[in-house]
Amino acid sequence: MNKLRSLPVWAWLFLLALVLRLVPVLVSPDLPIGLTDMFQYDMLARSIVAGNGYRWYAQEDVDLIRETVGGDFPIDFDVEGYDPRGVETSFRGPGYPAFLALIYSFSAPEWRFFAARLVQAFIGAALAPLTYLLARRLFPKREDLARFAGLAIAVYPMLIIFPLALATEQIFIPLTLAGLLLLLHASETGRRRHYLLAGFIFGYATLTRSVIFIFVTFAMLWILLAARQPRGALFFTAAVVVMVLPWTVRNSLLYGELTFVENSLGYNLHMGFHPQGTGTFQYGISLELVPYLDDGVRNDLGTEAGLRFLRENPEHAVQVTVNKLGYFFGLERRALTYFYSNGFFGYIPTIPLLGLALLFVLPFPILTTLAATAIPFVRLNKDRLPLFLLIGGYLLPHTLILAEDRFHLTLLPAFAVLAGYAWCSRRQLWAAAKANRIQLALAVLLVALLWANWAGELWRDADKLGLLFGPEGNRAGFSY
């Protein structure tokens, strides 16, 4: 007991977060996967383990799909040249499937989902101490702030159940957070090995979700211009290139043209600016490019269509760009709506269902409201600048291409740090707000925009919410 009491705060945060995340994993060992993305990551991982390379939709998967959905699946696999081992692809970055493949190689096939979720619970629990350490780094004299931030991530409801999903964020968020911490540490020590390690981590994060590469570019410039360490920038960049280049070469050889980590940009542009689209994932539109087995053809057609949509209807493009910002900061109710309305949990009476919905929906508005309040009052310095570069560099591509509420999970640690600053410094912020009306006005504006977005979202989906909380809500059958 004395040894437990002597544990540092970050260790206690890890243990708390781990226990909370293990509960949903351990009580649902046989839980299947339920979304197309999850099936695709599973297919890719099994292909790697089987020694067939990076392929999806092997014959066994096609047979299973036909058995499940009959003739409704939009892909025709009965084409000349189809390889029963599957289709070589670069639509998904290799980082997460490689992670799953490593786990699958040590687990029995029938237990692979449980094994993956168990590992993901441990990795997800690490977000709490990492957030605590980030807050200590950015605000070294504020232990209370760091504890607030770490605890907020440890008990965040969506992150507690998130290990159940097969999703890139399982490793992408920890990689991004660990990479940011190492980057700050490297700027302090100036040592090459620290910059190399930070570069390797961000390189693997890029292989997991290439959208982070904009921030990686910002980080290179930050090392060069703010940290003023040209050699550090060189070693950081070299490490990122070493990680990313081999896969870029593989993809480019596969399609006969320069192709980065993944070639889903055309698909996302097509959906993001579609005339009937709203700027987020929509099931019907998502099927229009699915029949093309060749990723290169799909990417070219999607890019051409997306750019045509932009030229033909620029007003719509502006509208959906604003929508994407709203969807990015949307309420975290999409998963609950989909799984409950499709009968995964059976019927839940209205009052308990409403309580469950509030449990998962309210934490994000609370956290981001506090963070938005803090932003105008945080004094920028060399170490804090990368935090804001991360927020901007990660938000920018989603606003321009495609957005949904799941994507903002990556920024939760950053929001938790800022929220901790607002809560733990609330008296000082109030005094500063009274002394500086411009900062106060900016804080009010940011908070007002957030709440106007959430109010608009609830108003827009009022009919759907009425069905969801009604007596037949578990049979409503909403698409994801």
One Martini backbone bead per residue (centre of mass of N, CA, C, O) as a GRO file, in nm:
protein
  480
    1MET     BB    1   0.057   0.063  -0.020
    2ASN     BB    2   0.297   0.259  -0.002
    3LYS     BB    3   0.375   0.229  -0.301
    4LEU     BB    4   0.114   0.348  -0.415
    5ARG     BB    5   0.135   0.628  -0.271
    6SER     BB    6   0.424   0.689  -0.425
    7LEU     BB    7   0.305   0.744  -0.676
    8PRO     BB    8   0.281   0.918  -0.935
    9VAL     BB    9   0.045   1.091  -1.097
   10TRP     BB   10   0.073   0.957  -1.380
   11ALA     BB   11   0.023   0.668  -1.272
   12TRP     BB   12  -0.261   0.710  -1.159
   13LEU     BB   13  -0.386   0.794  -1.428
   14PHE     BB   14  -0.330   0.531  -1.574
   15LEU     BB   15  -0.486   0.338  -1.387
   16LEU     BB   16  -0.760   0.470  -1.413
   17ALA     BB   17  -0.784   0.456  -1.722
   18LEU     BB   18  -0.750   0.149  -1.746
   19VAL     BB   19  -0.987   0.047  -1.580
   20LEU     BB   20  -1.208   0.190  -1.747
   21ARG     BB   21  -1.124   0.047  -2.028
   22LEU     BB   22  -1.150  -0.256  -1.939
   23VAL     BB   23  -1.447  -0.295  -1.886
   24PRO     BB   24  -1.572  -0.301  -2.181
   25VAL     BB   25  -1.381  -0.526  -2.279
   26LEU     BB   26  -1.444  -0.759  -2.063
   27VAL     BB   27  -1.774  -0.753  -2.109
   28SER     BB   28  -1.701  -0.788  -2.451
   29PRO     BB   29  -1.541  -1.044  -2.599
   30ASP     BB   30  -1.772  -1.097  -2.853
   31LEU     BB   31  -1.761  -0.839  -3.001
   32PRO     BB   32  -1.827  -0.713  -3.286
   33ILE     BB   33  -1.806  -0.559  -3.588
   34GLY     BB   34  -1.989  -0.254  -3.751
   35LEU     BB   35  -1.792  -0.125  -3.976
   36THR     BB   36  -1.633  -0.076  -4.267
   37ASP     BB   37  -1.362   0.020  -4.161
   38MET     BB   38  -1.313  -0.226  -3.978
   39PHE     BB   39  -1.315  -0.442  -4.200
   40GLN     BB   40  -1.074  -0.325  -4.357
   41TYR     BB   41  -0.858  -0.342  -4.137
   42ASP     BB   42  -0.888  -0.645  -4.097
   43MET     BB   43  -0.816  -0.736  -4.384
   44LEU     BB   44  -0.531  -0.613  -4.394
   45ALA     BB   45  -0.414  -0.762  -4.150
   46ARG     BB   46  -0.466  -1.055  -4.253
   47SER     BB   47  -0.294  -1.025  -4.508
   48ILE     BB   48  -0.025  -0.981  -4.368
   49VAL     BB   49  -0.022  -1.244  -4.198
   50ALA     BB   50  -0.055  -1.432  -4.466
   51GLY     BB   51   0.152  -1.300  -4.691
   52ASN     BB   52  -0.017  -1.101  -4.918
   53GLY     BB   53  -0.004  -0.826  -4.822
   54TYR     BB   54  -0.164  -0.519  -4.925
   55ARG     BB   55  -0.489  -0.640  -4.891
   56TRP     BB   56  -0.826  -0.657  -5.017
   57TYR     BB   57  -1.086  -0.851  -5.090
   58ALA     BB   58  -1.087  -1.138  -5.057
   59GLN     BB   59  -1.255  -1.418  -5.124
   60GLU     BB   60  -1.356  -1.466  -4.830
   61ASP     BB   61  -1.475  -1.177  -4.804
   62VAL     BB   62  -1.669  -1.186  -5.044
   63ASP     BB   63  -1.837  -1.425  -4.944
   64LEU     BB   64  -1.928  -1.283  -4.682
   65ILE     BB   65  -2.067  -1.041  -4.812
   66ARG     BB   66  -2.272  -1.202  -4.984
   67GLU     BB   67  -2.401  -1.344  -4.738
   68THR     BB   68  -2.491  -1.072  -4.594
   69VAL     BB   69  -2.597  -0.870  -4.863
   70GLY     BB   70  -2.579  -0.998  -5.126
   71GLY     BB   71  -2.658  -0.792  -5.416
   72ASP     BB   72  -2.594  -0.491  -5.275
   73PHE     BB   73  -2.308  -0.481  -5.342
   74PRO     BB   74  -2.121  -0.248  -5.548
   75ILE     BB   75  -1.911  -0.473  -5.606
   76ASP     BB   76  -1.743  -0.630  -5.882
   77PHE     BB   77  -1.549  -0.938  -5.874
   78ASP     BB   78  -1.627  -1.047  -6.175
   79VAL     BB   79  -1.324  -0.996  -6.298
   80GLU     BB   80  -1.062  -0.956  -6.481
   81GLY     BB   81  -0.780  -1.025  -6.266
   82TYR     BB   82  -0.876  -1.137  -6.012
   83ASP     BB   83  -0.743  -1.181  -5.689
   84PRO     BB   84  -0.801  -1.403  -5.429
   85ARG     BB   85  -0.605  -1.239  -5.226
   86GLY     BB   86  -0.665  -0.960  -5.352
   87VAL     BB   87  -0.639  -0.605  -5.344
   88GLU     BB   88  -0.431  -0.373  -5.409
   89THR     BB   89  -0.358  -0.101  -5.175
   90SER     BB   90  -0.384   0.280  -5.071
   91PHE     BB   91  -0.636   0.396  -4.917
   92ARG     BB   92  -0.490   0.299  -4.663
   93GLY     BB   93  -0.298   0.336  -4.421
   94PRO     BB   94  -0.050   0.115  -4.267
   95GLY     BB   95  -0.029   0.161  -3.957
   96TYR     BB   96  -0.281   0.014  -3.832
   97PRO     BB   97  -0.273  -0.265  -3.975
   98ALA     BB   98   0.011  -0.332  -3.862
   99PHE     BB   99  -0.076  -0.332  -3.568
  100LEU     BB  100  -0.287  -0.558  -3.595
  101ALA     BB  101  -0.097  -0.774  -3.713
  102LEU     BB  102   0.076  -0.802  -3.461
  103ILE     BB  103  -0.153  -0.906  -3.283
  104TYR     BB  104  -0.258  -1.144  -3.462
  105SER     BB  105   0.018  -1.310  -3.449
  106PHE     BB  106  -0.060  -1.364  -3.114
  107SER     BB  107  -0.351  -1.465  -3.201
  108ALA     BB  108  -0.638  -1.599  -3.228
  109PRO     BB  109  -0.872  -1.548  -3.463
  110GLU     BB  110  -1.127  -1.548  -3.258
  111TRP     BB  111  -0.946  -1.324  -3.062
  112ARG     BB  112  -0.854  -1.060  -3.214
  113PHE     BB  113  -1.044  -0.837  -3.106
  114PHE     BB  114  -0.982  -0.866  -2.807
  115ALA     BB  115  -0.677  -0.821  -2.828
  116ALA     BB  116  -0.690  -0.538  -2.952
  117ARG     BB  117  -0.858  -0.406  -2.721
  118LEU     BB  118  -0.660  -0.458  -2.496
  119VAL     BB  119  -0.426  -0.294  -2.611
  120GLN     BB  120  -0.591  -0.028  -2.652
  121ALA     BB  121  -0.640   0.027  -2.352
  122PHE     BB  122  -0.344   0.083  -2.281
  123ILE     BB  123  -0.292   0.306  -2.488
  124GLY     BB  124  -0.529   0.494  -2.407
  125ALA     BB  125  -0.432   0.536  -2.108
  126ALA     BB  126  -0.175   0.711  -2.188
  127LEU     BB  127  -0.316   0.988  -2.236
  128ALA     BB  128  -0.329   1.095  -1.948
  129PRO     BB  129  -0.020   1.125  -1.878
  130LEU     BB  130   0.051   1.284  -2.136
  131THR     BB  131  -0.126   1.528  -2.072
  132TYR     BB  132   0.004   1.596  -1.806
  133LEU     BB  133   0.294   1.642  -1.925
  134LEU     BB  134   0.214   1.867  -2.117
  135ALA     BB  135   0.115   2.067  -1.903
  136ARG     BB  136   0.386   2.080  -1.748
  137ARG     BB  137   0.544   2.193  -1.990
  138LEU     BB  138   0.362   2.455  -2.048
  139PHE     BB  139   0.294   2.465  -1.711
  140PRO     BB  140   0.525   2.419  -1.470
  141LYS     BB  141   0.358   2.569  -1.211
  142ARG     BB  142   0.080   2.376  -1.279
  143GLU     BB  143  -0.041   2.112  -1.123
  144ASP     BB  144  -0.349   2.154  -1.132
  145LEU     BB  145  -0.375   2.165  -1.438
  146ALA     BB  146  -0.256   1.884  -1.502
  147ARG     BB  147  -0.465   1.720  -1.342
  148PHE     BB  148  -0.710   1.808  -1.493
  149ALA     BB  149  -0.627   1.709  -1.776
  150GLY     BB  150  -0.572   1.410  -1.708
  151LEU     BB  151  -0.854   1.350  -1.584
  152ALA     BB  152  -1.030   1.423  -1.827
  153ILE     BB  153  -0.912   1.189  -2.004
  154ALA     BB  154  -0.959   0.945  -1.817
  155VAL     BB  155  -1.300   1.011  -1.795
  156TYR     BB  156  -1.371   1.013  -2.086
  157PRO     BB  157  -1.621   0.844  -2.225
  158MET     BB  158  -1.534   0.796  -2.525
  159LEU     BB  159  -1.244   0.691  -2.445
  160ILE     BB  160  -1.339   0.443  -2.282
  161ILE     BB  161  -1.491   0.295  -2.542
  162PHE     BB  162  -1.290   0.316  -2.791
  163PRO     BB  163  -1.130   0.034  -2.783
  164LEU     BB  164  -1.367  -0.122  -2.942
  165ALA     BB  165  -1.247   0.003  -3.186
  166LEU     BB  166  -1.147   0.003  -3.531
  167ALA     BB  167  -0.911   0.267  -3.528
  168THR     BB  168  -0.666   0.498  -3.593
  169GLU     BB  169  -0.682   0.657  -3.315
  170GLN     BB  170  -0.553   0.448  -3.126
  171ILE     BB  171  -0.252   0.553  -3.237
  172PHE     BB  172  -0.261   0.849  -3.336
  173ILE     BB  173  -0.296   1.007  -3.073
  174PRO     BB  174  -0.045   0.902  -2.916
  175LEU     BB  175   0.161   0.982  -3.132
  176THR     BB  176   0.104   1.286  -3.136
  177LEU     BB  177   0.154   1.339  -2.833
  178ALA     BB  178   0.439   1.215  -2.811
  179GLY     BB  179   0.566   1.386  -3.038
  180LEU     BB  180   0.524   1.661  -2.902
  181LEU     BB  181   0.690   1.606  -2.648
  182LEU     BB  182   0.957   1.537  -2.797
  183LEU     BB  183   0.986   1.802  -2.944
  184LEU     BB  184   1.014   1.978  -2.688
  185HIS     BB  185   1.255   1.823  -2.571
  186ALA     BB  186   1.449   1.865  -2.811
  187SER     BB  187   1.454   2.181  -2.791
  188GLU     BB  188   1.601   2.170  -2.514
  189THR     BB  189   1.854   1.976  -2.578
  190GLY     BB  190   1.945   1.943  -2.899
  191ARG     BB  191   1.931   1.647  -2.970
  192ARG     BB  192   1.937   1.427  -3.223
  193ARG     BB  193   1.783   1.177  -3.103
  194HIS     BB  194   1.526   1.336  -3.034
  195TYR     BB  195   1.456   1.426  -3.322
  196LEU     BB  196   1.446   1.145  -3.443
  197LEU     BB  197   1.222   1.030  -3.265
  198ALA     BB  198   1.008   1.239  -3.339
  199GLY     BB  199   1.017   1.176  -3.644
  200PHE     BB  200   0.935   0.877  -3.629
  201ILE     BB  201   0.660   0.924  -3.497
  202PHE     BB  202   0.546   1.118  -3.719
  203GLY     BB  203   0.586   0.915  -3.946
  204TYR     BB  204   0.385   0.703  -3.833
  205ALA     BB  205   0.146   0.895  -3.819
  206THR     BB  206   0.141   0.940  -4.129
  207LEU     BB  207   0.089   0.630  -4.192
  208THR     BB  208  -0.193   0.647  -4.050
  209ARG     BB  209  -0.243   0.980  -4.096
  210SER     BB  210  -0.168   1.216  -4.337
  211VAL     BB  211  -0.298   1.480  -4.211
  212ILE     BB  212  -0.039   1.547  -4.021
  213PHE     BB  213   0.167   1.676  -4.230
  214ILE     BB  214   0.113   1.972  -4.183
  215PHE     BB  215   0.228   1.981  -3.897
  216VAL     BB  216   0.506   1.872  -3.968
  217THR     BB  217   0.578   2.123  -4.130
  218PHE     BB  218   0.547   2.322  -3.898
  219ALA     BB  219   0.763   2.187  -3.718
  220MET     BB  220   1.003   2.240  -3.896
  221LEU     BB  221   0.976   2.552  -3.881
  222TRP     BB  222   0.991   2.577  -3.573
  223ILE     BB  223   1.277   2.469  -3.537
  224LEU     BB  224   1.410   2.683  -3.725
  225LEU     BB  225   1.267   2.967  -3.614
  226ALA     BB  226   1.212   2.927  -3.298
  227ALA     BB  227   1.443   2.726  -3.196
  228ARG     BB  228   1.703   2.754  -3.369
  229GLN     BB  229   1.760   2.438  -3.515
  230PRO     BB  230   1.877   2.321  -3.799
  231ARG     BB  231   1.966   2.033  -3.723
  232GLY     BB  232   1.700   1.947  -3.604
  233ALA     BB  233   1.537   1.979  -3.865
  234LEU     BB  234   1.701   1.775  -4.028
  235PHE     BB  235   1.654   1.520  -3.846
  236PHE     BB  236   1.350   1.526  -3.840
  237THR     BB  237   1.306   1.510  -4.147
  238ALA     BB  238   1.466   1.250  -4.200
  239ALA     BB  239   1.286   1.063  -4.026
  240VAL     BB  240   1.025   1.105  -4.181
  241VAL     BB  241   1.130   1.011  -4.457
  242VAL     BB  242   1.215   0.723  -4.376
  243MET     BB  243   0.918   0.638  -4.312
  244VAL     BB  244   0.761   0.738  -4.587
  245LEU     BB  245   0.911   0.670  -4.857
  246PRO     BB  246   0.868   0.362  -4.907
  247TRP     BB  247   0.555   0.387  -4.941
  248THR     BB  248   0.559   0.590  -5.170
  249VAL     BB  249   0.707   0.410  -5.368
  250ARG     BB  250   0.509   0.178  -5.372
  251ASN     BB  251   0.262   0.343  -5.474
  252SER     BB  252   0.393   0.459  -5.732
  253LEU     BB  253   0.446   0.181  -5.864
  254LEU     BB  254   0.150   0.078  -5.861
  255TYR     BB  255   0.037   0.355  -6.039
  256GLY     BB  256   0.257   0.530  -6.209
  257GLU     BB  257   0.253   0.756  -5.977
  258LEU     BB  258   0.254   0.995  -5.759
  259THR     BB  259   0.222   0.858  -5.420
  260PHE     BB  260   0.139   0.869  -5.121
  261VAL     BB  261   0.030   0.710  -4.849
  262GLU     BB  262  -0.260   0.798  -4.966
  263ASN     BB  263  -0.556   0.773  -5.211
  264SER     BB  264  -0.833   0.944  -5.074
  265LEU     BB  265  -0.877   1.235  -5.179
  266GLY     BB  266  -1.084   1.202  -5.409
  267TYR     BB  267  -1.308   1.078  -5.239
  268ASN     BB  268  -1.331   1.324  -5.039
  269LEU     BB  269  -1.389   1.544  -5.247
  270HIS     BB  270  -1.646   1.424  -5.362
  271MET     BB  271  -1.798   1.435  -5.084
  272GLY     BB  272  -1.728   1.731  -4.980
  273PHE     BB  273  -1.855   1.868  -5.283
  274HIS     BB  274  -2.119   1.760  -5.322
  275PRO     BB  275  -2.425   1.874  -5.421
  276GLN     BB  276  -2.568   1.670  -5.189
  277GLY     BB  277  -2.380   1.769  -4.981
  278THR     BB  278  -2.250   1.878  -4.635
  279GLY     BB  279  -1.928   1.775  -4.547
  280THR     BB  280  -1.991   1.479  -4.479
  281PHE     BB  281  -2.069   1.173  -4.414
  282GLN     BB  282  -2.250   0.984  -4.676
  283TYR     BB  283  -2.372   0.696  -4.773
  284GLY     BB  284  -2.471   0.733  -5.062
  285ILE     BB  285  -2.221   0.890  -5.171
  286SER     BB  286  -2.004   0.672  -5.083
  287LEU     BB  287  -2.093   0.464  -5.331
  288GLU     BB  288  -2.011   0.591  -5.613
  289LEU     BB  289  -1.682   0.488  -5.592
  290VAL     BB  290  -1.672   0.184  -5.500
  291PRO     BB  291  -1.673   0.002  -5.773
  292TYR     BB  292  -1.369   0.076  -5.779
  293LEU     BB  293  -1.088  -0.119  -5.742
  294ASP     BB  294  -0.907   0.104  -5.842
  295ASP     BB  295  -0.757   0.352  -5.672
  296GLY     BB  296  -0.657   0.533  -5.902
  297VAL     BB  297  -0.927   0.570  -6.047
  298ARG     BB  298  -1.086   0.676  -5.805
  299ASN     BB  299  -0.906   0.922  -5.752
  300ASP     BB  300  -0.934   1.061  -6.027
  301LEU     BB  301  -1.244   1.083  -6.033
  302GLY     BB  302  -1.275   1.234  -5.764
  303THR     BB  303  -1.100   1.480  -5.829
  304GLU     BB  304  -1.250   1.572  -6.080
  305ALA     BB  305  -1.527   1.605  -5.944
  306GLY     BB  306  -1.451   1.797  -5.711
  307LEU     BB  307  -1.345   2.029  -5.896
  308ARG     BB  308  -1.609   2.062  -6.051
  309PHE     BB  309  -1.786   2.140  -5.813
  310LEU     BB  310  -1.628   2.399  -5.750
  311ARG     BB  311  -1.671   2.545  -6.025
  312GLU     BB  312  -1.994   2.520  -6.052
  313ASN     BB  313  -2.029   2.566  -5.707
  314PRO     BB  314  -1.898   2.791  -5.497
  315GLU     BB  315  -2.122   2.840  -5.289
  316HIS     BB  316  -2.137   2.550  -5.187
  317ALA     BB  317  -1.841   2.529  -5.101
  318VAL     BB  318  -1.861   2.740  -4.877
  319GLN     BB  319  -2.085   2.606  -4.712
  320VAL     BB  320  -1.939   2.327  -4.658
  321THR     BB  321  -1.696   2.449  -4.514
  322VAL     BB  322  -1.857   2.549  -4.273
  323ASN     BB  323  -1.980   2.276  -4.202
  324LYS     BB  324  -1.713   2.129  -4.135
  325LEU     BB  325  -1.655   2.291  -3.883
  326GLY     BB  326  -1.912   2.193  -3.739
  327TYR     BB  327  -1.858   1.886  -3.753
  328PHE     BB  328  -1.593   1.881  -3.599
  329PHE     BB  329  -1.763   2.024  -3.342
  330GLY     BB  330  -1.945   1.805  -3.285
  331LEU     BB  331  -2.143   1.599  -3.139
  332GLU     BB  332  -2.110   1.283  -2.957
  333ARG     BB  333  -2.372   1.088  -3.131
  334ARG     BB  334  -2.327   0.895  -3.374
  335ALA     BB  335  -2.272   0.617  -3.252
  336LEU     BB  336  -2.525   0.591  -3.077
  337THR     BB  337  -2.730   0.627  -3.305
  338TYR     BB  338  -2.646   0.386  -3.476
  339PHE     BB  339  -2.641   0.144  -3.272
  340TYR     BB  340  -2.922   0.180  -3.148
  341SER     BB  341  -3.099   0.201  -3.420
  342ASN     BB  342  -2.968  -0.109  -3.493
  343GLY     BB  343  -2.996  -0.304  -3.221
  344PHE     BB  344  -2.737  -0.354  -3.032
  345PHE     BB  345  -2.901  -0.289  -2.731
  346GLY     BB  346  -3.177  -0.255  -2.764
  347TYR     BB  347  -3.409  -0.151  -2.545
  348ILE     BB  348  -3.438   0.191  -2.413
  349PRO     BB  349  -3.554   0.391  -2.213
  350THR     BB  350  -3.578   0.725  -2.228
  351ILE     BB  351  -3.436   0.817  -1.968
  352PRO     BB  352  -3.178   0.641  -1.981
  353LEU     BB  353  -3.103   0.732  -2.268
  354LEU     BB  354  -3.067   1.031  -2.201
  355GLY     BB  355  -2.845   0.990  -1.990
  356LEU     BB  356  -2.645   0.854  -2.183
  357ALA     BB  357  -2.626   1.086  -2.385
  358LEU     BB  358  -2.523   1.303  -2.186
  359LEU     BB  359  -2.265   1.156  -2.098
  360PHE     BB  360  -2.143   1.180  -2.405
  361VAL     BB  361  -2.208   1.488  -2.487
  362LEU     BB  362  -2.114   1.702  -2.260
  363PRO     BB  363  -1.796   1.700  -2.234
  364PHE     BB  364  -1.723   1.859  -2.491
  365PRO     BB  365  -1.857   2.134  -2.430
  366ILE     BB  366  -1.707   2.181  -2.167
  367LEU     BB  367  -1.414   2.168  -2.268
  368THR     BB  368  -1.437   2.377  -2.512
  369THR     BB  369  -1.538   2.616  -2.353
  370LEU     BB  370  -1.291   2.645  -2.176
  371ALA     BB  371  -1.083   2.664  -2.404
  372ALA     BB  372  -1.203   2.914  -2.545
  373THR     BB  373  -1.167   3.099  -2.298
  374ALA     BB  374  -0.846   3.074  -2.287
  375ILE     BB  375  -0.707   3.151  -2.556
  376PRO     BB  376  -0.685   3.475  -2.532
  377PHE     BB  377  -0.497   3.438  -2.243
  378VAL     BB  378  -0.264   3.295  -2.367
  379ARG     BB  379   0.073   3.293  -2.353
  380LEU     BB  380   0.300   3.304  -2.586
  381ASN     BB  381   0.552   3.063  -2.668
  382LYS     BB  382   0.765   2.837  -2.782
  383ASP     BB  383   0.611   2.586  -2.649
  384ARG     BB  384   0.302   2.671  -2.717
  385LEU     BB  385   0.285   2.697  -3.025
  386PRO     BB  386   0.251   2.391  -3.118
  387LEU     BB  387  -0.036   2.357  -3.010
  388PHE     BB  388  -0.163   2.560  -3.221
  389LEU     BB  389  -0.047   2.423  -3.471
  390LEU     BB  390  -0.201   2.161  -3.431
  391ILE     BB  391  -0.485   2.267  -3.443
  392GLY     BB  392  -0.458   2.405  -3.723
  393GLY     BB  393  -0.317   2.167  -3.890
  394TYR     BB  394  -0.562   1.967  -3.837
  395LEU     BB  395  -0.815   2.139  -3.918
  396LEU     BB  396  -0.772   2.234  -4.210
  397PRO     BB  397  -0.815   1.969  -4.388
  398HIS     BB  398  -1.104   1.913  -4.281
  399THR     BB  399  -1.230   2.178  -4.385
  400LEU     BB  400  -1.149   2.120  -4.698
  401ILE     BB  401  -1.270   1.818  -4.717
  402LEU     BB  402  -1.348   1.646  -4.432
  403ALA     BB  403  -1.603   1.599  -4.167
  404GLU     BB  404  -1.617   1.486  -3.817
  405ASP     BB  405  -1.642   1.428  -3.483
  406ARG     BB  406  -1.413   1.211  -3.455
  407PHE     BB  407  -1.165   1.400  -3.533
  408HIS     BB  408  -1.150   1.566  -3.249
  409LEU     BB  409  -1.006   1.360  -3.061
  410THR     BB  410  -0.706   1.446  -3.113
  411LEU     BB  411  -0.760   1.737  -2.949
  412LEU     BB  412  -0.833   1.679  -2.649
  413PRO     BB  413  -0.564   1.729  -2.499
  414ALA     BB  414  -0.547   2.027  -2.577
  415PHE     BB  415  -0.821   2.108  -2.455
  416ALA     BB  416  -0.756   2.015  -2.164
  417VAL     BB  417  -0.531   2.216  -2.110
  418LEU     BB  418  -0.699   2.473  -2.162
  419ALA     BB  419  -0.922   2.405  -1.958
  420GLY     BB  420  -0.736   2.402  -1.712
  421TYR     BB  421  -0.660   2.698  -1.732
  422ALA     BB  422  -0.945   2.814  -1.698
  423TRP     BB  423  -1.023   2.679  -1.423
  424CYS     BB  424  -0.750   2.736  -1.250
  425SER     BB  425  -0.771   3.065  -1.367
  426ARG     BB  426  -1.050   3.214  -1.325
  427ARG     BB  427  -0.974   3.468  -1.161
  428GLN     BB  428  -0.758   3.581  -1.352
  429LEU     BB  429  -0.940   3.591  -1.605
  430TRP     BB  430  -1.149   3.787  -1.493
  431ALA     BB  431  -0.951   4.018  -1.451
  432ALA     BB  432  -0.849   4.028  -1.746
  433ALA     BB  433  -1.128   4.079  -1.879
  434LYS     BB  434  -1.180   4.357  -1.739
  435ALA     BB  435  -0.906   4.484  -1.867
  436ASN     BB  436  -0.975   4.319  -2.153
  437ARG     BB  437  -1.212   4.345  -2.397
  438ILE     BB  438  -1.096   4.193  -2.638
  439GLN     BB  439  -1.052   3.918  -2.507
  440LEU     BB  440  -1.343   3.886  -2.413
  441ALA     BB  441  -1.478   3.899  -2.694
  442LEU     BB  442  -1.333   3.651  -2.810
  443ALA     BB  443  -1.435   3.446  -2.607
  444VAL     BB  444  -1.737   3.491  -2.659
  445LEU     BB  445  -1.730   3.421  -2.959
  446LEU     BB  446  -1.630   3.129  -2.941
  447VAL     BB  447  -1.857   3.025  -2.759
  448ALA     BB  448  -2.096   3.110  -2.939
  449LEU     BB  449  -2.021   2.936  -3.184
  450LEU     BB  450  -2.039   2.664  -3.049
  451TRP     BB  451  -2.340   2.683  -2.945
  452ALA     BB  452  -2.466   2.742  -3.220
  453ASN     BB  453  -2.382   2.475  -3.348
  454TRP     BB  454  -2.532   2.284  -3.148
  455ALA     BB  455  -2.814   2.402  -3.184
  456GLY     BB  456  -2.829   2.353  -3.490
  457GLU     BB  457  -2.797   2.046  -3.476
  458LEU     BB  458  -3.053   1.985  -3.307
  459TRP     BB  459  -3.252   2.122  -3.500
  460ARG     BB  460  -3.188   1.958  -3.758
  461ASP     BB  461  -3.229   1.665  -3.576
  462ALA     BB  462  -3.510   1.651  -3.433
  463ASP     BB  463  -3.657   1.418  -3.576
  464LYS     BB  464  -3.446   1.199  -3.517
  465LEU     BB  465  -3.451   1.229  -3.207
  466GLY     BB  466  -3.746   1.156  -3.172
  467LEU     BB  467  -3.711   0.864  -3.273
  468LEU     BB  468  -3.482   0.769  -3.086
  469PHE     BB  469  -3.661   0.838  -2.807
  470GLY     BB  470  -3.858   0.643  -2.885
  471PRO     BB  471  -4.019   0.328  -2.894
  472GLU     BB  472  -3.846   0.278  -3.196
  473GLY     BB  473  -3.536   0.357  -3.184
  474ASN     BB  474  -3.397   0.061  -3.221
  475ARG     BB  475  -3.550   0.064  -3.538
  476ALA     BB  476  -3.466   0.312  -3.725
  477GLY     BB  477  -3.198   0.276  -3.907
  478PHE     BB  478  -2.955   0.451  -3.910
  479SER     BB  479  -2.704   0.584  -4.065
  480TYR     BB  480  -2.361   0.675  -4.038
   0.00000   0.00000   0.00000
